[in-house]
């Protein structure tokens, strides 16, 4: 199940579960559409993959399947996005 992380890793913008602005890569790195387009050139700074709109979980399913509360904020990744991808496992939760 998708984590539905609560914010953009680049600018820390809130991205609630119903946000149409959330974008994810295959490792679930989460960014807002503005950062993906204007700062990242459509490529994840963590893995080098592309982005897709994050699916919106129906509100009726959130109580039993809540979104993540773990914020990942790595603004340095946005600055160094042009230098190539980092290790995607570094942004994955342990366990």
N, C-alpha and C positions, 0 to 999 in steps of 0.2 A: 504494500500500500504506500502511496506517496506520502512523504512527510508533510508537505504543505508548509514549508518554512515561512516565518512571519515577515521577513524583510529582505530588501535588496542587499546583496553582499558588497556592492560598490558604494551606494549612497545612503544605505540604511533606511530607505523609504519603506513605510509600512505597506505590506502586501497581504491583506486579509484573505481568507480562503475564497471569497467571492470576487476577488480582483481580476479583471480582464487584462491587467497590465503585467501580471507575473509571467516570467519566462524561465524555463528550466532546460538544462542539458541532460544527457543520459545519466549523469551521476547525481541529479537533482540539485546541482548548484542553482541558486535562485537569484534572479536579477529582475529589475524593472525594465519595461520596454524602452524607456528613454535611455538608460545606460547601455542596453544591448545595441541600440541603433547609433547613439551618438559617441559613446566612449569605447565600446568593445568591438565594433565592426562586425557584429553578428557571430563572433567566436568566443567561446568560454575561455577566460584567462587561466582556468585551472586545468582543463583537459584538452583544449583546442577544438572541441566539438561545436556543433551548431546548437541553436536554441529552438524551442517550440513553445507555443502558449501552454501555460500550465492548466490542466483540466480543472474545472470548478466542481468541487464536491457539493452535492445537493445539501442544502441546509438541514434537511430532515435526517441526514446521515452523520452530521457533525457531533452530535451528542455521544454516540457510540464509537465514533471514529474521529476524534478531535485532531485538529492541526497541531503541528509541532510548536513549541514555545522556544525552541533553541534558535537564537539569532546567530548568524554567521556574518560578521562584518569585517571585510578585508579590503579597505580602500586602496591599499598599496597594489593590489592585483589589477585594479583599473588603470593605475598609472603605468604599470609595467606590462599591460596587455600586449603591446606591440612587440615585446621581447620574446614572446612564445609561451606555451603552456607550462604550468607547473605540474606537480604530481597530483592527480585528482583524488587519490586516496587520502591526502592530507586534510581534505575538507569533509571526509566521511566520519560519522560517529564511531567511536570505539565499540566493539562488542558485536 
